Amino acid sequence: MDIKTLEDAMHAFVAGKGWYRPDSPHPQTPKNLAVSLVIEASEVLELYQWGEQADPEQLAGELADVLLYLLQIASLNDIDLSQAVMDKLRANHNRSWE
């Protein structure tokens, strides 16, 4: 499955919930989505809080939440996430980390 298919499914879900409407109790602004992304990423970290392993089913759900918010932020900001990833990999190719 490609990113565009995931993005389309995400937009259909969000629109179906009415979250893109101006009067939504969950306004889907870039700022709100960025906050939500960090919260969901923290939930990934929470799965590892007391050990080195996470329950695979719980981890899959939290990673999916992170991806959905990331896709939505990129889409609402007209960022081609596939291209951004390739550009970043190219930029990092010759970088070194101490």
N, C-alpha and C positions, 0 to 999 in steps of 0.2 A: 504494500500500500504506500502511496506517495504522500508527501506533505500536503499537497493541494486537496486530496481526498479527505484527509484528516481535518484540514482547515474548513472545508465545506460542511462536513458533519458537525464540527464545533459551532459554526455560525448558525446552522439549522437548529441545533439544540438551544443555543442562547436566545435566538429569535423566538423559538417556540415557547420559551419560558417568559417572554416579554421583557427580558432584561435590556434590550436595546431601546425600549420606549423611553421617552423623556421623563415620564412619571414613575419609572421603575424604582422599587425600593432597593434595588441592587444595581445602581448605575455603572455601566461598563466603560468607565473612563480609563485612559491609560494609567493614571495615578492609582486608581482603585485596583486595577488589574495588577500593577506592579506590587502593591501591598499584598494582594492575595497570592501572588507568585512566591513571595518571600515566606509568607505564612505556610504555604503548602511545602516549600522546600524545608522549612523547619520541621514539618511533620515527618519528612523523610529522615531527617537527623534524629528525631525522637525515637524512631524505630531502632536505632543503634545506641540509644542512651545508656543502656546497662549491659551491652554485650557486643560481640563482633559480628553477629548474624542477625538478620531481620527475617520475619515471616515473609516468604515470597509473595503470597497473595496480598498481604497488607502493603508491602513494598510496591508491587505492581500498581495498586490503586493510587498510592501517593505519587508515584512517578507519572502516572497518567494525568493526575491533577496538575502537576507542574508543567507537563507538556501542553496541556490544554490552555493554561494561562499564558504560556510562552507563545504559542501559536496565535492567540487572540491579540496579545500586545503587538506582535510583529505585524499582523494583518491590519490592525487599526492604525498603525503608523506607516503603512505602505512599504514594509520591509519584506523583501523576498528572503525568507529565512534560509532556504537552500543556498542561495547565492551568498548570503552573509556568512554561512558556515564555511563554504569553500574559500571565500576571501580571507576569513580568519585563519584557516588552515594554511593558506599560502603565506600570509603575513608571519605566522609562527614557525614556518618551515626552517628558516635560518636563525631563529632566535635560540638563545641558550639560557638555561636557568641554573643559577648557582646552587 
